[in-house]
Amino acid sequence: MNRSVYWFCRLATLLVCLPIGGQAAAGPIVIDGQTSHQAGIVLATLQASRIARSIPALGMVLDPAPLLRLSGNLAKLKAQVTAAKAKAGLERQQMSQASSLFKHQTTSLANYQKAAEDLAANEALLKVAQAKRAAELAATQATWGPVMAGILRHDGAPLPQVVAGKAMLVSLSLRPGTALRTPPQQVEAEAAGTRLPLRLIGPVPGMLGRYPGQSFLYQAAVQPGVPVGTTVSASLPAGLERTGVRVPASAVVWQHGHALVFRADKGNRYEPVRIATDTRSGNGYFVTAKLAAGDRVAVRGGAILLGLLEHAPAHPDDD
């Protein structure tokens, strides 16, 4: 005989039920401790937990080459602006000297005009260099966001770490129709089976991840086995934390489409408690009502208890 069937029949002969009736029985089951142990009923104590509503995000490990080329180009343009400023400054000094000499009639008009022309030409070159750098920075901000544009402007972190092969860039984006006012500063992500702690760089205006929605740029330490192009997934918190308990999936049984767990009370009483299962949490569910930290629930043997519950004799007053 099947072990579960055997123990169901054995327990049924020992069952003592409080008044129960209807399709979804709600009264506790009472069985002696020895029989409960022999039937393989195992209890676990629920622990307090906190969880926040989250939004799924999907992205990838980015190839840093385009960003590093952009950084090099901006550095080149910055050098051109610096050189043009120095040249223009020198020409201003020469123009000042030429003006003084011409005023005291110790230089010719031609020399004076030449100094003025040289100054005008170098100031024009300075404006062109500044305009090119401003345009490149504007394009950078439109693509990578203002935070990364600032990093590129000053060659700040994590660029040196990326160049040294110690850091990598990771994109994350949300599904269309979802958004975060403030992205989390730190995220626990997963890539190729590897836990990947991420630190926020900043929001990105355009699509940068796998979803065509709001995008964010993160950085992470380089991980072995996580190359460029690896898909990265994460759940981004999107609200205040709620307090509840985590209920193992093994504790949940189903009765007429509703999830039940059996909570153990004093005197070997097992009370069926209907719970909501709309919030997954690891290998189980996050529950905020009807159960509390410290409650003991059956994580093994719930099917036997459910069978006893459903075959309990009806109360005489029930129709």
Summary of the structure (lengths in Angstrom):
residues: 319
radius of gyration: 35.6
end to end distance: 35.0
largest distance: 126.7
contacts: 960
relative contact order: 0.20
helix: 38%
strand: 31%
